[in-house]
Amino acid sequence: MKPKMLMRILLASLLLASLGLSAASMSEYELKAAFLLKFAQFTRWRELPSNQFNLCICGEHPFIDHQNWFAHKTLSNRPVSIQTINVDGDFNNCQILFVNFANQHEMSSLLEGLHNQPVLTVSDSDTAWDAGVMISMSTEPNRVSFRINNSAARAAKLELSALMLQLAKEVK
């Protein structure tokens, strides 16, 4: 096994262990929800609202069935609030936006509208990476991997940790 792959496996295991979870005991979307929270922990915003941390969902709603998984979770000492937003909605209060559209044009249009706003965009849609999402998750046998568009994150004045960049399958 290549040293870089071994390091990724070790770091991913540590990431899950820090959640107190085992990938084998979680459904696909529980695991992706855990990754969303970890992405937030490894991202630095210049300014956060004082009362809650908003995780917004737009498009197909895979997390709706797992919404209770976020109950009583906190990020940066703020309770996590899940909000479902329509494509023409207001994303200004979102810290993370999970977006999922099968149509790349819809995805691209939404992401262009967020251009340079401090919203961490995450998706598991096949069209997301080419559309410009900041973090694109994909399911592989027995694990979730992700790619990072660090240029888009920096343009939005978000700072992604070096550890998260090392864990990514690809960084651009």
SELO-368283 format. One record per atom (N, C-alpha, C, O): x, y, z; residue in three letters. Coordinates in pm, whole numbers. Layout:
       c1       c2       c3   res
        X        Y        Z   Ala
...
END
This chain:
       c1       c2       c3   res
       84     -118        0   Met
        0        0        0   Met
       89      124        0   Met
      188      130       72   Met
       53      222      -81   Lys
      131      345      -91   Lys
      121      424       38   Lys
       17      423      104   Lys
      230      493       77   Pro
      229      569      202   Pro
      119      676      206   Pro
       59      698      311   Pro
       92      742       94   Lys
      -11      847       92   Lys
     -149      786      118   Lys
     -229      844      192   Lys
     -177      671       59   Met
     -305      603       80   Met
     -317      558      225   Met
     -424      571      286   Met
     -210      505      281   Leu
     -210      462      420   Leu
     -237      580      513   Leu
     -313      568      609   Leu
     -176      694      483   Met
     -198      815      563   Met
     -343      859      554   Met
     -401      899      655   Met
     -404      853      436   Arg
     -544      891      420   Arg
     -634      800      503   Arg
     -726      847      569   Arg
     -608      671      498   Ile
     -689      576      573   Ile
     -676      603      723   Ile
     -775      602      795   Ile
     -554      626      768   Leu
     -531      655      909   Leu
     -602      784      951   Leu
     -668      787     1055   Leu
     -589      890      871   Leu
     -652     1017      905   Leu
     -804     1006      901   Leu
     -872     1064      986   Leu
     -858      933      804   Ala
    -1004      915      797   Ala
    -1054      837      917   Ala
    -1160      867      971   Ala
     -979      737      959   Ser
    -1016      660     1078   Ser
    -1016      748     1202   Ser
    -1105      738     1286   Ser
     -915      835     1213   Leu
     -910      927     1326   Leu
    -1027     1024     1323   Leu
    -1083     1060     1427   Leu
    -1064     1067     1202   Leu
    -1177     1157     1186   Leu
    -1305     1092     1238   Leu
    -1380     1154     1314   Leu
    -1330      968     1198   Leu
    -1450      897     1245   Leu
    -1441      866     1394   Leu
    -1541      875     1466   Leu
    -1323      830     1439   Ala
    -1307      799     1582   Ala
    -1338      922     1666   Ala
    -1393      910     1776   Ala
    -1302     1040     1617   Ser
    -1330     1162     1692   Ser
    -1480     1187     1703   Ser
    -1524     1261     1791   Ser
    -1557     1127     1614   Leu
    -1702     1137     1623   Leu
    -1760     1030     1715   Leu
    -1877     1034     1751   Leu
    -1675      934     1753   Gly
    -1722      824     1835   Gly
    -1808      728     1755   Gly
    -1899      666     1809   Gly
    -1780      717     1626   Leu
    -1863      638     1536   Leu
    -1780      539     1457   Leu
    -1660      557     1437   Leu
    -1846      436     1412   Ser
    -1785      340     1322   Ser
    -1859      346     1189   Ser
    -1982      347     1186   Ser
    -1785      351     1081   Ala
    -1848      359      949   Ala
    -1939      239      924   Ala
    -2041      252      857   Ala
    -1903      123      979   Ala
    -1983        2      958   Ala
    -2120       13     1023   Ala
    -2214      -53      977   Ala
    -2135       94     1127   Ser
    -2262      103     1199   Ser
    -2351      216     1148   Ser
    -2458      240     1204   Ser
    -2309      286     1044   Met
    -2383      402      996   Met
    -2438      380      856   Met
    -2379      309      775   Met
    -2553      444      828   Ser
    -2605      442      692   Ser
    -2521      539      609   Ser
    -2443      617      664   Ser
    -2538      535      478   Glu
    -2461      623      390   Glu
    -2481      770      427   Glu
    -2385      846      434   Glu
    -2607      810      450   Tyr
    -2631      952      477   Tyr
    -2600      991      621   Tyr
    -2575     1109      647   Tyr
    -2600      898      714   Glu
    -2550      930      848   Glu
    -2400      957      841   Glu
    -2350     1048      906   Glu
    -2330      877      762   Leu
    -2187      896      744   Leu
    -2159     1031      676   Leu
    -2068     1103      716   Leu
    -2236     1063      573   Lys
    -2218     1191      504   Lys
    -2255     1308      594   Lys
    -2192     1414      587   Lys
    -2355     1290      679   Ala
    -2390     1394      776   Ala
    -2273     1416      873   Ala
    -2242     1530      907   Ala
    -2210     1308      916   Ala
    -2093     1321     1003   Ala
    -1981     1396      932   Ala
    -1913     1478      994   Ala
    -1962     1368      804   Phe
    -1860     1440      727   Phe
    -1895     1588      717   Phe
    -1806     1672      727   Phe
    -2023     1621      698   Leu
    -2063     1762      691   Leu
    -2022     1836      819   Leu
    -1969     1946      814   Leu
    -2048     1773      931   Leu
    -2010     1836     1058   Leu
    -1859     1850     1070   Leu
    -1809     1951     1119   Leu
    -1787     1749     1026   Lys
    -1640     1756     1032   Lys
    -1587     1861      935   Lys
    -1491     1932      967   Lys
    -1647     1871      817   Phe
    -1605     1975      724   Phe
    -1618     2112      791   Phe
    -1530     2197      778   Phe
    -1727     2131      863   Ala
    -1748     2259      933   Ala
    -1642     2281     1040   Ala
    -1592     2392     1056   Ala
    -1608     2176     1114   Gln
    -1507     2189     1219   Gln
    -1369     2221     1164   Gln
    -1287     2282     1232   Gln
    -1344     2181     1042   Phe
    -1213     2204      980   Phe
    -1215     2321      882   Phe
    -1126     2333      797   Phe
    -1315     2407      894   Thr
    -1327     2527      812   Thr
    -1332     2647      904   Thr
    -1395     2643     1010   Thr
    -1265     2753      863   Arg
    -1269     2876      942   Arg
    -1337     2986      861   Arg
    -1297     3019      750   Arg
    -1442     3043      923   Trp
    -1513     3157      867   Trp
    -1460     3281      936   Trp
    -1424     3277     1054   Trp
    -1455     3391      864   Arg
    -1410     3516      927   Arg
    -1508     3561     1033   Arg
    -1469     3618     1135   Arg
    -1636     3536     1009   Glu
    -1739     3578     1103   Glu
    -1851     3475     1103   Glu
    -1895     3430      998   Glu
    -1898     3439     1223   Leu
    -2011     3348     1237   Leu
    -2122     3418     1313   Leu
    -2095     3504     1397   Leu
    -2247     3382     1284   Pro
    -2356     3442     1362   Pro
    -2345     3400     1508   Pro
    -2288     3295     1539   Pro
    -2397     3480     1596   Ser
    -2381     3452     1738   Ser
    -2477     3348     1791   Ser
    -2449     3288     1895   Ser
    -2589     3324     1725   Asn
    -2690     3239     1786   Asn
    -2696     3094     1738   Asn
    -2729     3006     1817   Asn
    -2666     3065     1611   Gln
    -2673     2927     1562   Gln
    -2587     2909     1439   Gln
    -2547     3005     1373   Gln
    -2559     2783     1408   Phe
    -2481     2747     1290   Phe
    -2580     2687     1191   Phe
    -2642     2584     1219   Phe
    -2594     2750     1075   Asn
    -2697     2710      978   Asn
    -2641     2618      870   Asn
    -2554     2657      792   Asn
    -2694     2497      866   Leu
    -2664     2401      761   Leu
    -2787     2399      671   Leu
    -2894     2354      713   Leu
    -2772     2447      549   Cys
    -2884     2458      458   Cys
    -2879     2347      353   Cys
    -2771     2302      314   Cys
    -2996     2304      309   Ile
    -3008     2199      210   Ile
    -3092     2251       95   Ile
    -3201     2305      116   Ile
    -3042     2233      -27   Cys
    -3114     2279     -146   Cys
    -3109     2168     -251   Cys
    -3004     2107     -273   Cys
    -3221     2144     -316   Gly
    -3227     2039     -417   Gly
    -3287     1913     -357   Gly
    -3369     1921     -265   Gly
    -3245     1798     -408   Glu
    -3294     1672     -353   Glu
    -3249     1664     -207   Glu
    -3139     1705     -173   Glu
    -3335     1610     -123   His
    -3313     1619       21   His
    -3277     1484       85   His
    -3361     1424      152   His
    -3156     1437       65   Pro
    -3120     1307      124   Pro
    -3108     1311      276   Pro
    -3115     1206      340   Pro
    -3088     1428      334   Phe
    -3069     1436      479   Phe
    -3200     1453      556   Phe
    -3200     1444      679   Phe
    -3309     1477      488   Ile
    -3436     1498      558   Ile
    -3470     1378      645   Ile
    -3514     1394      758   Ile
    -3449     1257      593   Asp
    -3478     1136      672   Asp
    -3383     1121      790   Asp
    -3411     1045      883   Asp
    -3270     1192      787   His
    -3170     1182      893   His
    -3155     1313      970   His
    -3055     1336     1038   His
    -3257     1398      958   Gln
    -3250     1530     1020   Gln
    -3232     1520     1172   Gln
    -3165     1604     1233   Gln
    -3291     1418     1233   Asn
    -3277     1404     1378   Asn
    -3133     1372     1419   Asn
    -3097     1387     1535   Asn
    -3052     1327     1324   Trp
    -2911     1298     1354   Trp
    -2839     1426     1395   Trp
    -2742     1421     1470   Trp
    -2884     1540     1346   Phe
    -2823     1669     1376   Phe
    -2874     1730     1508   Phe
    -2818     1828     1556   Phe
    -2980     1670     1564   Ala
    -3036     1725     1688   Ala
    -2930     1726     1798   Ala
    -2854     1630     1814   Ala
    -2926     1834     1870   His
    -2834     1853     1984   His
    -2687     1858     1944   His
    -2600     1850     2030   His
    -2658     1871     1815   Lys
    -2519     1889     1770   Lys
    -2485     2037     1778   Lys
    -2572     2122     1758   Lys
    -2360     2066     1806   Thr
    -2314     2204     1808   Thr
    -2187     2218     1725   Thr
    -2110     2123     1710   Thr
    -2169     2337     1671   Leu
    -2048     2374     1598   Leu
    -2007     2512     1646   Leu
    -2088     2605     1649   Leu
    -1883     2526     1683   Ser
    -1833     2654     1735   Ser
    -1921     2706     1848   Ser
    -1951     2825     1856   Ser
    -1962     2615     1936   Asn
    -2046     2647     2052   Asn
    -2183     2703     2014   Asn
    -2244     2776     2092   Asn
    -2231     2669     1894   Arg
    -2362     2713     1848   Arg
    -2442     2590     1808   Arg
    -2387     2497     1750   Arg
    -2572     2588     1839   Pro
    -2653     2474     1796   Pro
    -2663     2470     1643   Pro
    -2670     2575     1578   Pro
    -2663     2350     1587   Val
    -2676     2333     1443   Val
    -2825     2341     1407   Val
    -2908     2271     1465   Val
    -2856     2427     1313   Ser
    -2992     2442     1263   Ser
    -2995     2394     1119   Ser
    -2916     2439     1036   Ser
    -3087     2303     1088   Ile
    -3103     2252      951   Ile
    -3215     2331      884   Ile
    -3325     2343      939   Ile
    -3186     2385      767   Gln
    -3286     2463      693   Gln
    -3293     2411      550   Gln
    -3191     2393      483   Gln
    -3414     2387      504   Thr
    -3436     2349      364   Thr
    -3471     2476      288   Thr
    -3563     2549      326   Thr
    -3396     2503      181   Ile
    -3413     2628      106   Ile
    -3437     2597      -41   Ile
    -3372     2509      -98   Ile
    -3531     2669     -102   Asn
    -3556     2655     -245   Asn
    -3442     2718     -324   Asn
    -3367     2800     -271   Asn
    -3430     2681     -450   Val
    -3322     2729     -534   Val
    -3321     2881     -546   Val
    -3215     2941     -565   Val
    -3436     2944     -536   Asp
    -3441     3090     -544   Asp
    -3445     3156     -406   Asp
    -3479     3273     -393   Asp
    -3411     3078     -303   Gly
    -3415     3128     -166   Gly
    -3294     3213     -129   Gly
    -3205     3237     -211   Gly
    -3293     3258       -4   Asp
    -3187     3343       49   Asp
    -3085     3255      121   Asp
    -3117     3191      222   Asp
    -2964     3253       70   Phe
    -2858     3170      127   Phe
    -2764     3250      217   Phe
    -2664     3196      264   Phe
    -2794     3376      240   Asn
    -2705     3462      318   Asn
    -2685     3416      461   Asn
    -2581     3446      520   Asn
    -2780     3344      518   Asn
    -2767     3298      656   Asn
    -2708     3158      668   Asn
    -2698     3104      778   Asn
    -2669     3099      554   Cys
    -2613     2964      555   Cys
    -2462     2968      577   Cys
    -2392     3050      516   Cys
    -2411     2881      662   Gln
    -2267     2864      673   Gln
    -2223     2748      582   Gln
    -2118     2755      518   Gln
    -2305     2643      579   Ile
    -2282     2532      486   Ile
    -2407     2515      403   Ile
    -2519     2522      453   Ile
    -2387     2492      274   Leu
    -2499     2464      184   Leu
    -2473     2329      119   Leu
    -2380     2315       39   Leu
    -2557     2229      153   Phe
    -2552     2102       83   Phe
    -2648     2114      -33   Phe
    -2768     2133      -15   Phe
    -2593     2103     -153   Val
    -2673     2122     -273   Val
    -2667     1996     -358   Val
    -2561     1937     -375   Val
    -2783     1957     -411   Asn
    -2789     1832     -485   Asn
    -2889     1844     -599   Asn
    -3010     1835     -578   Asn
    -2838     1866     -719   Phe
    -2919     1871     -840   Phe
    -2859     1775     -942   Phe
    -2738     1768     -957   Phe
    -2945     1702    -1011   Ala
    -2897     1613    -1117   Ala
    -2856     1695    -1239   Ala
    -2769     1654    -1316   Ala
    -2917     1810    -1257   Asn
    -2892     1896    -1372   Asn
    -2774     1989    -1343   Asn
    -2780     2071    -1251   Asn
    -2667     1977    -1421   Gln
    -2548     2058    -1398   Gln
    -2575     2207    -1419   Gln
    -2514     2290    -1353   Gln
    -2664     2241    -1511   His
    -2696     2382    -1535   His
    -2756     2446    -1409   His
    -2719     2557    -1371   His
    -2851     2375    -1345   Glu
    -2911     2427    -1220   Glu
    -2804     2443    -1112   Glu
    -2801     2543    -1041   Glu
    -2718     2343    -1101   Met
    -2611     2345    -1002   Met
    -2518     2463    -1028   Met
    -2486     2539     -936   Met
    -2474     2480    -1152   Ser
    -2383     2589    -1188   Ser
    -2446     2725    -1162   Ser
    -2380     2815    -1110   Ser
    -2573     2739    -1197   Ser
    -2643     2866    -1178   Ser
    -2650     2902    -1030   Ser
    -2627     3017     -993   Ser
    -2683     2806     -947   Leu
    -2690     2831     -803   Leu
    -2554     2869     -747   Leu
    -2543     2964     -670   Leu
    -2450     2795     -786   Leu
    -2316     2822     -734   Leu
    -2263     2957     -781   Leu
    -2194     3026     -707   Leu
    -2296     2996     -904   Glu
    -2255     3128     -953   Glu
    -2322     3239     -872   Glu
    -2261     3343     -849   Glu
    -2446     3216     -829   Gly
    -2517     3314     -747   Gly
    -2454     3330     -610   Gly
    -2471     3434     -546   Gly
    -2382     3229     -564   Leu
    -2315     3235     -433   Leu
    -2171     3284     -444   Leu
    -2101     3294     -344   Leu
    -2127     3315     -563   His
    -1989     3350     -589   His
    -1932     3444     -483   His
    -1985     3553     -459   His
    -1825     3400     -419   Asn
    -1750     3475     -319   Asn
    -1824     3501     -188   Asn
    -1773     3575     -103   Asn
    -1942     3443     -168   Gln
    -2008     3453      -38   Gln
    -1947     3347       54   Gln
    -1911     3239        8   Gln
    -1935     3376      183   Pro
    -1871     3282      275   Pro
    -1962     3165      314   Pro
    -1996     3146      431   Pro
    -2001     3087      213   Val
    -2086     2970      233   Val
    -2009     2849      180   Val
    -1974     2844       63   Val
    -1984     2752      267   Leu
    -1914     2631      226   Leu
    -2013     2544      150   Leu
    -2111     2496      208   Leu
    -1988     2522       21   Thr
    -2079     2443      -62   Thr
    -2030     2299      -70   Thr
    -1913     2273      -98   Thr
    -2123     2206      -44   Val
    -2092     2064      -41   Val
    -2199     1990     -119   Val
    -2316     2029     -116   Val
    -2160     1884     -188   Ser
    -2257     1804     -262   Ser
    -2208     1662     -277   Ser
    -2089     1633     -261   Ser
    -2301     1573     -309   Asp
    -2262     1438     -349   Asp
    -2319     1405     -486   Asp
    -2327     1288     -525   Asp
    -2358     1508     -560   Ser
    -2409     1493     -696   Ser
    -2293     1470     -792   Ser
    -2184     1526     -775   Ser
    -2316     1388     -892   Asp
    -2212     1361     -993   Asp
    -2174     1487    -1070   Asp
    -2062     1496    -1120   Asp
    -2264     1583    -1080   Thr
    -2237     1704    -1159   Thr
    -2172     1815    -1077   Thr
    -2131     1917    -1132   Thr
    -2161     1797     -947   Ala
    -2118     1905     -857   Ala
    -1974     1950     -880   Ala
    -1947     2070     -881   Ala
    -1884     1857     -899   Trp
    -1743     1892     -912   Trp
    -1721     1985    -1031   Trp
    -1654     2088    -1020   Trp
    -1776     1948    -1146   Asp
    -1760     2030    -1266   Asp
    -1834     2163    -1255   Asp
    -1797     2260    -1321   Asp
    -1938     2167    -1172   Ala
    -2015     2290    -1156   Ala
    -1945     2389    -1063   Ala
    -1980     2507    -1063   Ala
    -1848     2343     -984   Gly
    -1771     2435     -901   Gly
    -1798     2429     -752   Gly
    -1763     2522     -680   Gly
    -1861     2321     -704   Val
    -1885     2307     -561   Val
    -1750     2299     -488   Val
    -1652     2251     -544   Val
    -1745     2345     -364   Met
    -1618     2347     -289   Met
    -1575     2208     -242   Met
    -1457     2174     -246   Met
    -1672     2128     -196   Ile
    -1642     1991     -154   Ile
    -1741     1897     -220   Ile
    -1862     1913     -208   Ile
    -1687     1800     -290   Ser
    -1769     1700     -359   Ser
    -1743     1564     -296   Ser
    -1632     1511     -303   Ser
    -1847     1506     -234   Met
    -1835     1375     -171   Met
    -1877     1266     -270   Met
    -1964     1287     -354   Met
    -1813     1151     -258   Ser
    -1855     1036     -338   Ser
    -1845      911     -252   Ser
    -1761      901     -163   Ser
    -1932      817     -281   Thr
    -1935      692     -207   Thr
    -1855      588     -284   Thr
    -1878      565     -403   Thr
    -1763      527     -215   Glu
    -1682      418     -270   Glu
    -1707      297     -183   Glu
    -1766      311      -75   Glu
    -1666      179     -225   Pro
    -1690       62     -141   Pro
    -1635       84        2   Pro
    -1516      107       22   Pro
    -1725       78       98   Asn
    -1693       86      241   Asn
    -1640      220      288   Asn
    -1582      228      396   Asn
    -1658      327      211   Arg
    -1609      456      258   Arg
    -1667      571      175   Arg
    -1724      551       68   Arg
    -1649      690      229   Val
    -1685      813      159   Val
    -1554      886      133   Val
    -1472      901      223   Val
    -1536      932       10   Ser
    -1418     1013      -21   Ser
    -1468     1151      -64   Ser
    -1587     1170      -88   Ser
    -1376     1244      -73   Phe
    -1416     1378     -112   Phe
    -1303     1448     -185   Phe
    -1185     1420     -166   Phe
    -1345     1543     -271   Arg
    -1252     1628     -344   Arg
    -1279     1772     -299   Arg
    -1392     1807     -264   Arg
    -1176     1854     -301   Ile
    -1188     1991     -254   Ile
    -1145     2089     -362   Ile
    -1040     2074     -424   Ile
    -1229     2190     -383   Asn
    -1195     2303     -470   Asn
    -1152     2415     -376   Asn
    -1232     2502     -340   Asn
    -1025     2414     -337   Asn
     -974     2511     -241   Asn
     -970     2652     -300   Asn
     -980     2749     -225   Asn
     -957     2664     -430   Ser
     -960     2796     -494   Ser
    -1095     2864     -472   Ser
    -1101     2983     -441   Ser
    -1203     2787     -486   Ala
    -1337     2842     -464   Ala
    -1356     2878     -317   Ala
    -1417     2980     -285   Ala
    -1304     2796     -227   Ala
    -1316     2825      -83   Ala
    -1240     2953      -48   Ala
    -1292     3038       25   Ala
    -1120     2966      -99   Arg
    -1042     3088      -71   Arg
    -1109     3212     -128   Arg
    -1107     3318      -65   Arg
    -1168     3200     -247   Ala
    -1238     3313     -307   Ala
    -1356     3357     -220   Ala
    -1392     3475     -219   Ala
    -1414     3262     -147   Ala
    -1526     3293      -57   Ala
    -1476     3331       82   Ala
    -1556     3344      176   Ala
    -1345     3348       95   Lys
    -1282     3385      222   Lys
    -1303     3282      331   Lys
    -1322     3315      448   Lys
    -1300     3154      290   Leu
    -1306     3043      384   Leu
    -1169     2978      389   Leu
    -1102     2964      286   Leu
    -1128     2938      506   Glu
     -998     2873      521   Glu
    -1019     2727      561   Glu
    -1073     2698      668   Glu
     -977     2637      474   Leu
     -989     2494      499   Leu
     -859     2444      561   Leu
     -750     2482      518   Leu
     -871     2359      662   Ser
     -752     2314      734   Ser
     -662     2228      647   Ser
     -708     2163      553   Ser
     -535     2229      680   Ala
     -437     2148      609   Ala
     -470     2000      622   Ala
     -450     1923      528   Ala
     -521     1958      738   Leu
     -557     1818      758   Leu
     -666     1776      661   Leu
     -658     1668      602   Leu
     -768     1859      645   Met
     -876     1827      554   Met
     -824     1821      409   Met
     -865     1734      332   Met
     -736     1912      375   Leu
     -678     1910      239   Leu
     -597     1783      216   Leu
     -597     1729      106   Leu
     -527     1735      320   Gln
     -449     1611      308   Gln
     -539     1490      290   Gln
     -503     1395      219   Gln
     -656     1492      354   Leu
     -749     1379      345   Leu
     -821     1371      211   Leu
     -871     1265      173   Leu
     -827     1483      140   Ala
     -902     1488       15   Ala
     -839     1398      -91   Ala
     -717     1383      -98   Ala
     -924     1340     -169   Lys
     -878     1256     -281   Lys
     -814     1341     -389   Lys
     -722     1296     -457   Lys
     -863     1465     -403   Glu
     -810     1558     -502   Glu
     -831     1700     -450   Glu
     -933     1728     -387   Glu
     -736     1787     -475   Val
     -748     1928     -438   Val
     -713     2011     -560   Val
     -613     1988     -627   Val
     -799     2111     -588   Lys
     -766     2204     -696   Lys
     -782     2345     -646   Lys
     -759     2440     -720   Lys
END
